[in-house]
């Protein structure tokens, strides 16, 4: 197993007079009729990683179904949907209003590439000035629209993108082989150019920020290359942002703990049998090992 990294005290020690509002309200926009599991995994990871409150913004048509599979502690906000069961552009007004009460947004898991949904995503990223983790279909919405990142006002405290190599290649309009051949430099240049923190996932995940800092993660294993693993990471990073870490810190501790939980889970389940929910189940043990 990789060398243990100690988590910051902010993630480990709580004042006896603390209340749930002290640990961040994470607002997650995720899910669709076909991909409700992505929303459940992301919200479960966020609440398990210490977020004080988690609200899941989902298409209204899947609300009754998601209640059966999400953690009991996660709240839902049913939103207008397209005819195919994904979030629609008319949802923006409700999202904007609700986001005023949130500390962090996570956007992307399972949202689909429906045209109305993708337009909504771009509007949320451009207009709502909250710390934000953008993944999956949130990244797909930014293809050909990366200028949104550079035009966003500086009063947003943090923006984190979490692409896998294929998504990174789409954003840059290059091939995956080029991405994999120069991971650190590509991550560093992209983060600096767009003034964001980038988490380039994969073997030895690379985290780069807008100031040129780079971290290469050493935890994790091939068993984590499974559906939903990225949704779990998004929820974890969002939770750490909500607990007061800056974008770079939230990202490096997120990928480290995600990988360590995966390593511990694989020790029990084997790499072949590992699934994303196993990673969530092992977050507490990974946290104890890093405290």
C-alpha positions in Angstrom: 0.0 0.0 0.0 1.1 3.6 -0.7 2.6 5.7 2.0 0.0 7.1 4.4 -0.8 10.9 4.0 -2.1 12.6 7.1 -5.4 14.4 6.6 -5.6 18.1 7.8 -7.1 18.6 11.2 -10.0 20.4 9.7 -11.3 17.1 8.4 -10.6 15.2 11.6 -11.4 17.3 14.6 -14.7 18.9 15.5 -15.4 21.5 18.1 -17.9 20.2 20.7 -20.1 23.2 20.0 -20.2 22.6 16.2 -23.4 22.2 14.2 -24.1 20.8 10.8 -23.9 24.2 9.2 -20.2 24.4 10.1 -19.3 21.6 7.7 -20.8 22.8 4.4 -24.0 22.4 2.5 -23.2 20.6 -0.8 -25.8 21.1 -3.6 -25.4 18.3 -6.2 -27.0 18.5 -9.7 -26.9 15.0 -11.0 -29.0 12.1 -12.4 -31.5 11.4 -15.0 -34.0 8.6 -15.8 -31.3 6.3 -17.1 -28.5 7.4 -14.7 -30.1 7.8 -11.3 -27.3 5.7 -9.7 -24.7 8.4 -10.4 -26.7 10.9 -8.3 -27.1 8.4 -5.5 -23.3 7.5 -5.4 -22.2 11.2 -5.5 -24.5 12.3 -2.7 -23.6 9.2 -0.6 -19.9 9.9 -1.0 -20.4 13.6 0.0 -22.4 12.9 3.2 -20.0 10.0 4.1 -17.0 12.4 3.6 -18.2 14.8 6.3 -20.5 17.3 4.6 -22.9 18.8 7.1 -25.8 18.9 4.6 -26.3 17.5 1.1 -29.1 18.3 -1.3 -29.5 16.4 -4.5 -31.1 18.4 -7.4 -32.6 15.9 -9.7 -35.3 15.6 -12.5 -38.7 15.5 -10.7 -39.6 12.3 -12.5 -37.0 10.2 -10.6 -37.5 11.7 -7.2 -39.7 8.9 -5.9 -37.2 6.3 -7.2 -34.1 8.1 -5.9 -35.5 8.2 -2.4 -35.3 4.4 -2.3 -31.6 4.3 -3.1 -30.1 7.5 -1.7 -28.9 7.8 1.9 -31.7 8.8 4.3 -29.6 11.8 5.3 -29.6 13.3 1.8 -32.3 15.8 0.9 -33.7 16.2 -2.6 -34.8 19.1 -4.8 -37.1 17.9 -7.6 -36.5 20.1 -10.7 -38.1 20.6 -14.2 -37.1 17.9 -16.7 -37.0 17.2 -20.4 -39.3 14.6 -22.0 -36.5 12.1 -21.7 -36.0 12.6 -18.0 -33.0 14.9 -17.7 -32.8 18.3 -16.1 -34.1 21.0 -18.4 -33.2 24.7 -18.9 -36.4 25.9 -17.0 -34.8 24.4 -13.9 -32.3 27.3 -13.8 -34.4 29.7 -11.7 -35.0 27.2 -9.0 -31.4 26.1 -9.0 -30.2 29.7 -8.8 -32.5 30.4 -5.9 -31.6 27.3 -3.9 -27.9 27.8 -4.5 -27.9 30.9 -2.4 -28.3 28.6 0.6 -25.5 26.2 -0.5 -21.8 26.5 0.1 -20.6 24.2 -2.8 -22.1 23.0 -6.0 -21.2 19.7 -7.7 -22.5 19.3 -11.2 -22.4 16.6 -13.9 -22.8 12.9 -12.8 -25.5 11.3 -14.9 -27.0 14.5 -16.3 -26.8 13.3 -20.0 -25.9 15.2 -23.1 -29.4 16.4 -23.9 -29.3 19.8 -25.6 -31.5 21.5 -23.0 -29.5 19.9 -20.1 -26.2 21.0 -21.6 -27.4 24.6 -22.0 -28.6 24.5 -18.4 -25.2 23.3 -17.2 -23.3 26.1 -19.1 -25.7 28.7 -17.6 -25.2 27.3 -14.1 -21.4 27.4 -14.5 -21.4 30.9 -15.9 -23.8 32.6 -13.5 -23.8 30.9 -10.1 -20.7 32.1 -8.3 -20.2 29.4 -5.8 -17.3 27.0 -5.4 -17.9 24.2 -7.9 -16.8 20.7 -8.8 -17.5 19.9 -12.5 -17.5 16.3 -13.7 -18.9 13.9 -16.4 -21.6 15.6 -18.4 -20.7 18.9 -16.8 -17.4 18.6 -18.7 -19.2 17.5 -21.9 -21.1 20.8 -21.7 -17.9 22.7 -21.6 -16.6 21.3 -24.9 -16.4 24.3 -27.3 -17.3 26.5 -24.4 -14.2 26.8 -22.3 -14.4 30.5 -22.5 -17.0 30.3 -19.8 -14.3 29.4 -17.3 -12.2 32.4 -18.1 -15.1 34.8 -18.1 -16.4 33.8 -14.8 -16.1 36.5 -12.2 -13.3 36.1 -9.6 -15.6 36.1 -6.6 -16.2 32.4 -7.1 -13.7 30.9 -4.6 -12.9 27.7 -6.4 -13.6 25.8 -9.6 -12.5 22.2 -9.9 -12.7 20.1 -13.1 -12.3 16.3 -12.8 -11.9 14.8 -16.3 -10.7 11.3 -17.1 -8.3 11.1 -20.1 -11.1 10.8 -22.7 -12.8 13.8 -21.4 -9.6 15.8 -21.2 -8.9 14.9 -24.8 -12.4 16.1 -25.8 -11.9 19.4 -24.0 -8.5 20.0 -25.7 -9.5 18.5 -29.1 -6.5 16.1 -29.1 -6.3 12.3 -28.7 -6.1 10.3 -25.6 -2.6 9.1 -26.4 -1.4 12.7 -26.4 -3.0 13.3 -23.0 -1.5 10.2 -21.5 1.9 10.9 -22.8 2.2 14.3 -21.1 -0.2 14.2 -18.2 1.5 16.6 -15.8 2.3 19.3 -18.3 -1.1 19.1 -19.9 -2.8 19.4 -16.5 -0.6 22.3 -15.4 -1.1 24.3 -18.6 -4.8 23.8 -18.6 -5.3 24.8 -15.0 -3.2 28.0 -15.4 -4.8 29.0 -18.6 -8.4 28.6 -17.3 -7.7 29.7 -13.7 -9.1 26.5 -12.2 -7.9 23.4 -10.4 -7.7 20.3 -12.6 -8.0 16.7 -11.4 -6.8 14.5 -14.3 -7.9 11.1 -13.3 -6.4 7.7 -14.0 -3.3 5.8 -12.9 -1.3 8.3 -10.7 -4.1 11.0 -10.9 -2.6 14.5 -11.4 -3.9 17.5 -9.6 -2.8 21.0 -10.8 -3.9 24.5 -9.8 -3.8 27.9 -11.5 -0.6 28.8 -9.7 1.4 25.9 -11.2 1.4 23.6 -8.3 1.1 19.9 -9.2 0.4 16.8 -7.1 0.6 13.2 -8.3 -1.4 10.7 -6.3 -0.1 7.3 -5.6 -3.1 5.5 -4.0 -5.7 3.5 -6.0 -5.7 0.4 -8.1 -7.1 -1.0 -11.4 -10.2 -2.4 -9.6 -11.4 1.2 -9.3 -11.8 1.5 -13.1 -15.5 0.7 -12.6 -18.8 2.5 -13.2 -19.5 5.2 -10.6 -16.0 5.5 -9.2 -15.7 9.1 -10.6 -19.1 10.0 -9.1 -17.8 9.0 -5.7 -14.7 11.2 -6.1 -16.8 14.2 -7.1 -18.9 13.9 -3.9 -15.8 13.5 -1.8 -14.0 16.6 -3.2 -17.2 18.7 -2.9 -17.5 17.6 0.7 -13.9 18.7 1.5 -14.5 22.0 -0.2 -17.6 22.5 2.0 -15.5 21.8 5.1 -13.2 24.7 4.3 -10.3 23.3 2.3 -9.2 25.3 -0.7 -9.6 23.9 -4.2 -6.1 22.4 -4.4 -6.3 20.9 -0.9 -9.8 19.5 -1.4 -8.6 17.9 -4.6 -5.4 16.3 -3.4 -7.0 14.9 -0.2 -10.0 13.8 -2.2 -8.1 11.8 -4.7 -5.8 10.4 -2.0 -8.5 9.3 0.3 -10.6 8.0 -2.6 -7.7 5.9 -3.8 -6.9 4.6 -0.3 -10.5 3.6 0.3 -10.3 1.7 -3.0 -7.1 0.0 -1.9 -8.7 -1.1 1.4 -11.8 -2.2 -0.3 -9.9 -4.2 -2.9 -8.1 -6.0 0.0 -11.4 -7.4 1.1 -13.3 -7.6 -2.1 -10.5 -8.2 -4.6 -9.9 -5.8 -7.5 -12.0 -7.9 -9.9 -15.1 -7.7 -7.6 -14.7 -4.0 -6.5 -17.6 -1.7 -7.2 -18.0 2.0 -6.6 -20.2 1.7 -3.5 -17.4 -0.4 -1.9 -15.2 2.7 -2.1 -17.8 4.7 -0.1 -18.1 1.9 2.5 -14.3 2.1 3.1 -14.1 5.9 3.5 -14.3 5.7 7.3 -11.4 3.2 7.5 -9.3 5.2 5.1 -10.0 8.3 7.2 -8.9 6.5 10.4 -5.8 5.3 8.7 -4.9 8.8 7.7 -5.7 10.5 11.0 
